[in-house]
Amino acid sequence: MGENRQKGTRGAFWAGGDQVTISLKIVRTGRSLAGILALILLTILPAGCGYTMKSIYPAGIHTVAVPIWKNHTFRRGLEFRLTEAIDKNIESRTPYRLAPMNQADTELTGTIETVTEGVLSNSFQTNLPQETQITLVVNFTWRNLRTGAVLSRRVNFAASSTEIPQIGQQLPDAEQMAVERMAKAVVNQMQKSW
């Protein structure tokens, strides 16, 4: 029962992109080699990889007011569709709730500045557009209503949608894809900076 055994152990793991090899001479007195290696790994790995359990969103913010965005283009109704898409993204992808202006912690306002449509390629058979690209350019500000501090501001912020229309698909389908892409990009800007 009082036996001590010496055993040589060699192991390798990855830490921060570099392979680390560990050679240990362990005197086994009833402790598990796997337990010791697990303790070493749990101590070394999280520190070297940059993982954190903190939220990616600013603390202390619970609600956002999103008034209908302004539209400086001639595309009617685009501001309503973009505001609705931003609302849905905030509700589904962030910890924030939507609230009226008088009850909100923050306000997200914006303006659609331009919408451009470009033909990337034409069909060889019909010479009709085969692949189109729609780009939305917006300016927006996310502001803390309690302190007045600007949390995020972007000018000439662009998002594009490339569309290869299927039979029966129209330009509004590609435009809606660009609206949804822009809404996702705007909500991504509500995260804390790294």
Secondary structure as the mmCIF struct_conf table of DSSP 4:
data_model
#
loop_
_struct_conf.conf_type_id
_struct_conf.id
_struct_conf.beg_label_comp_id
_struct_conf.beg_label_asym_id
_struct_conf.beg_label_seq_id
_struct_conf.end_label_comp_id
_struct_conf.end_label_asym_id
_struct_conf.end_label_seq_id
STRN STRN1 ARG A 5 ALA A 15
TURN_TY1_P TURN_TY1_P1 GLY A 16 GLY A 17
STRN STRN2 ASP A 18 ARG A 28
BEND BEND1 THR A 29 GLY A 30
HELX_RH_AL_P HELX_RH_AL_P1 LEU A 33 CYS A 49
TURN_TY1_P TURN_TY1_P2 GLY A 50 GLY A 50
BEND BEND2 LYS A 54 LYS A 54
BEND BEND3 ILE A 56 TYR A 57
TURN_TY1_P TURN_TY1_P3 ALA A 59 GLY A 60
STRN STRN3 THR A 63 ALA A 65
HELX_LH_PP_P HELX_LH_PP_P1 PRO A 67 TRP A 69
STRN STRN4 LYS A 70 ASN A 71
BEND BEND4 THR A 73 PHE A 74
TURN_TY1_P TURN_TY1_P4 ARG A 76 GLY A 77
HELX_RH_AL_P HELX_RH_AL_P2 LEU A 78 ARG A 93
BEND BEND5 THR A 94 PRO A 95
STRN STRN5 ARG A 97 LEU A 98
HELX_RH_3T_P HELX_RH_3T_P1 MET A 101 GLN A 103
BEND BEND6 ASP A 105 ASP A 105
STRN STRN6 THR A 106 ASN A 122
TURN_TY1_P TURN_TY1_P5 PHE A 124 THR A 126
BEND BEND7 LEU A 128 LEU A 128
STRN STRN7 PRO A 129 ASN A 144
TURN_TY1_P TURN_TY1_P6 LEU A 145 THR A 147
STRN STRN8 VAL A 150 GLU A 163
HELX_LH_PP_P HELX_LH_PP_P2 PRO A 165 GLN A 166
TURN_TY1_P TURN_TY1_P7 ILE A 167 GLY A 168
HELX_RH_AL_P HELX_RH_AL_P3 LEU A 171 ASN A 188
TURN_TY1_P TURN_TY1_P8 GLN A 189 MET A 190
BEND BEND8 GLN A 191 GLN A 191
HELX_LH_PP_P HELX_LH_PP_P3 LYS A 192 SER A 193
#
